[in-house]
Amino acid sequence: MNFPYLFSPLQVGPYQLKHRVVLAPLTRLRAAKPSLAPRPLNAEYYAQRATQGGLLIAEASPVLATGFGNPGVPGIYSDAQVEGWSKVVDAVHAKGAYIFLQLWHVGRVSHSSFQPGGALPVAPSAVAISSEFKAGTADGRAVPYETPRALETDEIPQIVEAYRQAARNALAAGFDGAEIHSANGYLVEQFLQSRSNLRTDRYGGSIENRVRFLLEVTQAAIEVWGADRVGVRLSPYGIANGSGEAEPMPLYSYAIEQLNPLGLAYLHFIEPRSSGAGRAEVNWQGVPSAMVLYRPIWKGVLITAGGFAGEAADAAIAQGHADAIAFGRSFISNPDLPLRLQHGYPPTPYNRATFYGGDAAGYTDYPFYDAMAPA
Ligand SMILES: Cc1cc2nc3c(=O)[nH]c(=O)nc-3n(C[C@H](O)[C@H](O)[C@H](O)COP(=O)(O)O)c2cc1C
């Protein structure tokens, strides 16, 4: 058997995982339209990737109708969406795996074509993403990002309430926990970072103020779930969607120190070398490693993702840099990834052209390894 560290048990909150190969949250744009509810195809996809005692983190799901920036993303704010997700959860539980839902709001990464009434997207401040990046519109065009509307101070508690309601909805759908998406340049990270947050109220300015929204959203989820079933995802040193903090260390060290006493299920990183892997094949060189930098600060379970194969994943755990590894692209094309890693079966390469949108092709039709089939 390969990779003894990757294939050792791990306690995550109340759950005893049987191995440490986690499904990373992956946007696939295949929810039903116009309900934006998960459908049977989505349940099949997740069930394919579920193993006894494994952990799946379901794709980012907006907590509000204003939180979308792509077509076909499943939401977690309507009854139909809760119903759809409950079928996904049931299918995953039938295979003996655990599943958390990632709670999302894209903030300024949206476009008015996705917004109710064609309004401008909302964000901490009226700062557009730089013109070197392009926004996608609801009818599939690539256009410059719009300048978002800055949230009024008294609107922010309403957004926090939307996260709380979404956490309740995830609980009602039967999920095992919720993850706060605070990575990749989306709303929570827009509050964290000084380039997207120019506020002068208690949500902006100092690091303490910029971290407040993350802590309030996390606290809302904790009040629904209990801390040991809530995770947080961060992408320090990331550059996705026009993000990037000039000096990440003080900001992220402070955020992690504030998260430490809460007793979360886990902290989850995207390694900087893979920042933006959703949009293009990236492998940034000469960038720091999030797990190496922040492991000494974070006191709980640490999951990280970004360009790992079996050897590197096992080594990261053996060296104490991480407790579990989340796999994204390789789990897309290998529904039985844990089995393949454990037995050294060759992986199927992924096809980026079918990452987003469509039906079963490139989604549920990747083969399971058949040890009996001729090579
Ligand atoms: C198609 C695709 C969709 C993604 N969607 C999400 C998402 O919804 N939420 C998130 O936090 N990260 C998302 N990511 C980032 C992955 O979770 C992961 O961190 C990244 O792909 C690096 O891991 P990998 O090298 O194993 O693919 C996405 C990546 C890809 C390729």
The ligand as a MOL file (V3000), in Angstrom:
LIG
                    3D

  0  0  0     0  0            999 V3000
M  V30 BEGIN CTAB
M  V30 COUNTS 31 33 0 0 0
M  V30 BEGIN ATOM
M  V30 1 C -12.7320 23.7610 -12.1440 0
M  V30 2 C -12.3060 24.3560 -10.8390 0
M  V30 3 C -13.2600 24.9130 -10.0150 0
M  V30 4 C -12.8910 25.4300 -8.7500 0
M  V30 5 N -13.8720 25.8950 -7.9180 0
M  V30 6 C -13.5490 26.2720 -6.6560 0
M  V30 7 C -14.5570 26.6070 -5.7140 0
M  V30 8 O -15.7760 26.5460 -5.9850 0
M  V30 9 N -14.1570 26.9940 -4.4700 0
M  V30 10 C -12.8280 27.0520 -4.1270 0
M  V30 11 O -12.5180 27.4010 -2.9760 0
M  V30 12 N -11.8580 26.7010 -4.9870 0
M  V30 13 C -12.1850 26.2930 -6.2270 0
M  V30 14 N -11.1960 25.8700 -7.0700 0
M  V30 15 C -9.8210 25.6840 -6.5540 0
M  V30 16 C -9.6540 24.2210 -6.0990 0
M  V30 17 O -10.4570 23.9580 -4.9580 0
M  V30 18 C -8.1880 23.8880 -5.7440 0
M  V30 19 O -7.7920 24.6670 -4.6390 0
M  V30 20 C -7.2370 24.1450 -6.9070 0
M  V30 21 O -7.7270 23.5390 -8.0920 0
M  V30 22 C -5.8320 23.6090 -6.6190 0
M  V30 23 O -5.8910 22.2110 -6.3820 0
M  V30 24 P -5.4260 21.1550 -7.5220 0
M  V30 25 O -4.0380 21.5400 -7.9240 0
M  V30 26 O -5.4770 19.8100 -6.8410 0
M  V30 27 O -6.3800 21.2690 -8.6650 0
M  V30 28 C -11.5290 25.4050 -8.3520 0
M  V30 29 C -10.5780 24.8700 -9.2150 0
M  V30 30 C -10.9440 24.3370 -10.4340 0
M  V30 31 C -9.8900 23.6970 -11.3180 0
M  V30 END ATOM
M  V30 BEGIN BOND
M  V30 1 1 1 2
M  V30 2 1 2 3
M  V30 3 2 2 30
M  V30 4 2 3 4
M  V30 5 1 4 5
M  V30 6 1 4 28
M  V30 7 2 5 6
M  V30 8 1 6 7
M  V30 9 1 6 13
M  V30 10 2 7 8
M  V30 11 1 7 9
M  V30 12 1 9 10
M  V30 13 2 10 11
M  V30 14 1 10 12
M  V30 15 2 12 13
M  V30 16 1 13 14
M  V30 17 1 14 15
M  V30 18 1 14 28
M  V30 19 1 15 16
M  V30 20 1 16 17
M  V30 21 1 16 18
M  V30 22 1 18 19
M  V30 23 1 18 20
M  V30 24 1 20 21
M  V30 25 1 20 22
M  V30 26 1 22 23
M  V30 27 1 23 24
M  V30 28 2 24 25
M  V30 29 1 24 26
M  V30 30 1 24 27
M  V30 31 2 28 29
M  V30 32 1 29 30
M  V30 33 1 30 31
M  V30 END BOND
M  V30 END CTAB
M  END
